[in-house]
């Protein structure tokens, strides 16, 4: 909205004040904190002072006369030393409502994906166990941010990096094999740092039932462990995929770490750096000169025993991403990776990518509370609440909404009791109830008056004269700008704030005004028209978050 109005203002002003073109990039349209200062304010008069050699106040008055002719504004005021305050017209408000009803649950979204291609990598959980709450929060943040990028015009690839190489897979195989052996030999030793939890026993029992003879036929025990590791990895990865799909999260690309090595991509990336003179040997190891690109020291990529470090794989992985032609890449990482980001960013810059090509959103821990007490979790002991457990208890919508209520880089306390409440105290219930209330009004309108608001109909918007109605339409008008800001700043949690504010405005309107009016059909139609726009705006926000637009509650 602001960009559209800015372009209209600039086009109009340039016809009479050509110098406006010179300062166009510096012109800002802001939303005043108080309604008395208008719906929008613009700083153009101050920016033209030097060029026109006039006082800001004189320039502002000249601009006022020009902008007053635009149908988008009912009034233009000059305040103070040259501030220009703009009041939106009834005609513009009508256009806002028409736009919403035309675009429906894609209100304000860019249709053409012309900003570029983006890779968003998130979740990337080790396939060694079920998804926990941290993975769930990362899934929500990554998926919603991807939706936001698409909303503003990017083509997005959602990517899951499968950590299927290295010590964790070896440990998984040893854990499953030990549980397999313990079915017949209870005293068979379990690895000290093995994976605990019932899911390991379940996999072992499955293998015992269907693959017992095969596993026992291996002459070399390590072969049996490797078989168990591969089987368990695939089974757990399939569970992860299914859990995420039920959560409304699906990936375009599943990228295997193992294939980085087998395809030669790790060596390819290292050779590229070597040709740039950024690789050297010291103390029997191979190092990369990340210190030249902002890291606090150089890093080892091949250890003295000839094995690759995790850092080498990460460098190769991001080199591969860059080669795939993305305009930028966004990773969603756990907060424990804060210190890792500078070194990886330095390595990626060594490939010649722009400084901001690699971006990261960090995810802090989630603490679960029930009946006022924290639910203690221990991943090492295998006693932790899985994402699936939480979804089964409070529902997908509540999990998504609660995970978005705070900036992902702050700790989140998840109150199960609050998530289950069917009252306005529960924020997800509150916003869904706004949608359900509108649907209820529409059903009643059809029953009582034979008028179906679900169909396309005309309405006289000029009848919406109440201050509450004006404020509600104004809120609707600014929603695309707020969504766009959340997308650009990579703040998906802002969506819950936008949604809650719109729901609050609606609930106030619902509680204080009548919509089904026996003696004034025109006013009824106008108010139902407004309600229809509110519902579509809510659906737009729900769609971005992945929340269900409930029709009955």
Buried (B, 14 or more C-beta within 10 A) or exposed (E): BBEEBBEBBBEBBEEEBEEBEEBBEEBEBEBBEEEEBBBBBBBBBBBBBEEBEBEBBBBBBBBBEBBEEBEBBBBBBBBEEBBBBBBBBBBBBBBBBEBBBEBBBBBBBBEEBEBEBBBBBBBBBBBBBBBBBBBBBBBBBBBBBBBBBBBBBBBBBBBBBBBBBBEBBBBBBBBBBBBBBBBEEEEEEBEEEBBBBEBBBEBBEBBBEEBEEEBEEEEEEEEBBBBBBBBBBEBBBEBBBEBBEEBBBEBEEEBBBBBBBEEEBBBBBBEBBBEEEBBEEEEEBBBBBBBEBEBEEBBBBBEEEEEBBBBBBBBBBBBBBBEEEBEBBBBBBBBEEEEBBBBBBBBBBBBEBEEEBBBBBBBBBBBBBBEEEEBEBEEEEBEBBBBBBBBEBBBBBBBBBBBBBBBBEEEBBBBBEBBBBEEEEBBBBBBBBBBBBBBBBBBEBBEEBEBEBEEEEEBEBEBBEEEBBBBBBBBBBBBBBBBBBBBEEBBBBBBBBBBBBBBBBBBEBBEEEEBBBEEEEEBBBBBBBBBBBBBBBBBBBBBBBBBBBBBEE
